[in-house]
Amino acid sequence: MRTSFNIPDELVAEFDRVWQDEGIENRSRAVREAMQEFIESHSRLEETTGEVVALVGFDYRHHDVIRALHGTQHEFQDIILNTSHTHQGEWCLESLFCRGPAERVRELTYELRDFDSVRRVKVMVIRDSGL
């Protein structure tokens, strides 16, 4: 299947550099592998159940979205234990340490991904049983 994407030039250039550095045979193969990793990550998050302890990390443009992000964090204060924030130029890196139902961690993750000014959201489940 052939398809097209609207991707910023600098992201394509960086992607091309990485897959070539890794010795992947072509861009199509690299895109397939990246898509597979995305699907696997999503599936792991969807399949997690019960009480979890998790770290949700994300980066964003501070001035574009900070008020809305604070609102979201207040909506999820039932699971957010604490936060860590650092500035890196125009970008910020935020870590949310969470504990609670896996469903709430998923909801928080998906809500953060909906913000245009949030670049990446990563979740690490530290413990998913025996809480």
C-alpha beads as a LAMMPS data file, in Angstrom:
LAMMPS data file: protein, C-alpha beads

131 atoms
130 bonds

1 atom types
1 bond types

-500.0 500.0 xlo xhi
-500.0 500.0 ylo yhi
-500.0 500.0 zlo zhi

Masses

1 110.0

Atoms # bond

1 1 1 0.000 0.000 0.000
2 1 1 1.265 3.456 -0.828
3 1 1 0.427 6.444 1.327
4 1 1 1.677 9.935 2.034
5 1 1 2.261 11.905 5.223
6 1 1 2.695 15.556 6.050
7 1 1 5.894 15.592 8.139
8 1 1 8.192 18.549 8.884
9 1 1 11.372 18.472 6.767
10 1 1 13.673 18.512 9.799
11 1 1 11.943 15.439 11.265
12 1 1 12.296 13.554 7.974
13 1 1 15.974 14.521 7.779
14 1 1 16.629 13.279 11.319
15 1 1 14.633 10.088 10.698
16 1 1 16.633 9.422 7.511
17 1 1 19.903 9.953 9.367
18 1 1 18.895 7.501 12.111
19 1 1 17.707 4.660 9.900
20 1 1 20.770 5.000 7.682
21 1 1 23.070 5.015 10.745
22 1 1 21.394 1.783 11.897
23 1 1 21.948 0.166 8.502
24 1 1 18.254 -0.295 7.700
25 1 1 17.843 -0.936 3.981
26 1 1 15.391 1.882 3.156
27 1 1 12.968 4.460 4.557
28 1 1 9.917 2.234 3.979
29 1 1 11.428 -0.503 6.130
30 1 1 12.298 2.029 8.859
31 1 1 8.747 3.411 8.822
32 1 1 7.295 -0.104 9.101
33 1 1 9.530 -0.829 12.102
34 1 1 8.591 2.483 13.761
35 1 1 4.895 1.754 13.211
36 1 1 5.290 -1.726 14.696
37 1 1 6.985 -0.297 17.794
38 1 1 4.151 2.232 18.161
39 1 1 1.535 -0.527 17.918
40 1 1 3.375 -2.690 20.460
41 1 1 3.678 0.198 22.895
42 1 1 -0.019 0.993 22.539
43 1 1 -0.984 -2.656 23.012
44 1 1 1.091 -2.955 26.207
45 1 1 -0.618 0.115 27.640
46 1 1 -4.074 -1.112 26.623
47 1 1 -3.500 -4.573 28.101
48 1 1 -2.335 -3.320 31.502
49 1 1 -5.000 -3.713 34.182
50 1 1 -5.405 -3.216 37.901
51 1 1 -3.484 -0.858 40.141
52 1 1 -0.218 0.449 38.709
53 1 1 2.678 2.690 39.566
54 1 1 3.817 4.526 36.459
55 1 1 5.998 7.312 35.183
56 1 1 4.455 9.444 32.444
57 1 1 7.036 11.658 30.761
58 1 1 6.365 14.230 28.072
59 1 1 7.891 17.268 26.415
60 1 1 6.093 20.373 25.232
61 1 1 6.368 24.024 24.320
62 1 1 5.765 25.757 27.644
63 1 1 4.052 28.967 26.556
64 1 1 1.750 27.283 24.030
65 1 1 0.023 24.929 26.430
66 1 1 0.956 25.395 30.108
67 1 1 -2.455 26.537 31.363
68 1 1 -4.274 23.681 29.665
69 1 1 -1.708 21.168 30.931
70 1 1 -2.138 22.388 34.481
71 1 1 -5.877 21.922 34.080
72 1 1 -5.378 18.355 32.898
73 1 1 -3.039 17.592 35.774
74 1 1 -5.657 18.847 38.223
75 1 1 -8.255 16.555 36.607
76 1 1 -5.944 13.611 37.326
77 1 1 -4.759 14.558 40.798
78 1 1 -6.345 11.356 42.083
79 1 1 -3.479 9.399 40.460
80 1 1 -0.631 11.936 40.133
81 1 1 1.584 11.631 43.204
82 1 1 4.076 14.317 42.188
83 1 1 5.614 16.031 39.201
84 1 1 9.049 17.077 38.056
85 1 1 9.591 19.877 35.555
86 1 1 12.642 21.221 33.770
87 1 1 13.157 23.850 31.070
88 1 1 15.233 23.089 27.975
89 1 1 15.140 26.206 25.809
90 1 1 11.673 26.639 24.376
91 1 1 10.814 23.063 25.365
92 1 1 9.952 21.692 28.795
93 1 1 10.222 18.153 30.073
94 1 1 7.647 17.014 32.603
95 1 1 7.528 13.787 34.597
96 1 1 4.359 12.673 36.346
97 1 1 4.696 9.970 38.967
98 1 1 1.371 8.160 39.132
99 1 1 -0.318 5.479 41.182
100 1 1 -3.812 4.176 40.594
101 1 1 -5.986 2.245 38.169
102 1 1 -4.318 1.465 34.837
103 1 1 -7.408 2.867 33.104
104 1 1 -6.798 6.313 34.649
105 1 1 -3.130 6.260 33.613
106 1 1 -4.236 5.441 30.052
107 1 1 -6.793 8.275 30.107
108 1 1 -4.122 10.718 31.276
109 1 1 -1.670 9.500 28.624
110 1 1 -4.178 9.826 25.794
111 1 1 -5.310 13.250 26.954
112 1 1 -1.711 14.504 27.010
113 1 1 -1.187 13.169 23.475
114 1 1 -4.126 15.257 22.261
115 1 1 -2.283 18.538 22.861
116 1 1 -0.722 19.920 19.670
117 1 1 2.153 21.475 21.628
118 1 1 3.053 18.183 23.330
119 1 1 5.679 16.479 21.207
120 1 1 6.039 13.046 22.832
121 1 1 4.434 11.136 25.690
122 1 1 6.125 8.035 27.095
123 1 1 4.785 5.738 29.806
124 1 1 6.773 3.348 31.936
125 1 1 4.785 1.022 34.180
126 1 1 7.008 0.339 37.158
127 1 1 4.817 -2.184 38.907
128 1 1 1.501 -3.592 37.774
129 1 1 0.588 -6.151 40.423
130 1 1 0.761 -6.780 44.094
131 1 1 -0.047 -3.207 45.119

Bonds

1 1 1 2
2 1 2 3
3 1 3 4
4 1 4 5
5 1 5 6
6 1 6 7
7 1 7 8
8 1 8 9
9 1 9 10
10 1 10 11
11 1 11 12
12 1 12 13
13 1 13 14
14 1 14 15
15 1 15 16
16 1 16 17
17 1 17 18
18 1 18 19
19 1 19 20
20 1 20 21
21 1 21 22
22 1 22 23
23 1 23 24
24 1 24 25
25 1 25 26
26 1 26 27
27 1 27 28
28 1 28 29
29 1 29 30
30 1 30 31
31 1 31 32
32 1 32 33
33 1 33 34
34 1 34 35
35 1 35 36
36 1 36 37
37 1 37 38
38 1 38 39
39 1 39 40
40 1 40 41
41 1 41 42
42 1 42 43
43 1 43 44
44 1 44 45
45 1 45 46
46 1 46 47
47 1 47 48
48 1 48 49
49 1 49 50
50 1 50 51
51 1 51 52
52 1 52 53
53 1 53 54
54 1 54 55
55 1 55 56
56 1 56 57
57 1 57 58
58 1 58 59
59 1 59 60
60 1 60 61
61 1 61 62
62 1 62 63
63 1 63 64
64 1 64 65
65 1 65 66
66 1 66 67
67 1 67 68
68 1 68 69
69 1 69 70
70 1 70 71
71 1 71 72
72 1 72 73
73 1 73 74
74 1 74 75
75 1 75 76
76 1 76 77
77 1 77 78
78 1 78 79
79 1 79 80
80 1 80 81
81 1 81 82
82 1 82 83
83 1 83 84
84 1 84 85
85 1 85 86
86 1 86 87
87 1 87 88
88 1 88 89
89 1 89 90
90 1 90 91
91 1 91 92
92 1 92 93
93 1 93 94
94 1 94 95
95 1 95 96
96 1 96 97
97 1 97 98
98 1 98 99
99 1 99 100
100 1 100 101
101 1 101 102
102 1 102 103
103 1 103 104
104 1 104 105
105 1 105 106
106 1 106 107
107 1 107 108
108 1 108 109
109 1 109 110
110 1 110 111
111 1 111 112
112 1 112 113
113 1 113 114
114 1 114 115
115 1 115 116
116 1 116 117
117 1 117 118
118 1 118 119
119 1 119 120
120 1 120 121
121 1 121 122
122 1 122 123
123 1 123 124
124 1 124 125
125 1 125 126
126 1 126 127
127 1 127 128
128 1 128 129
129 1 129 130
130 1 130 131
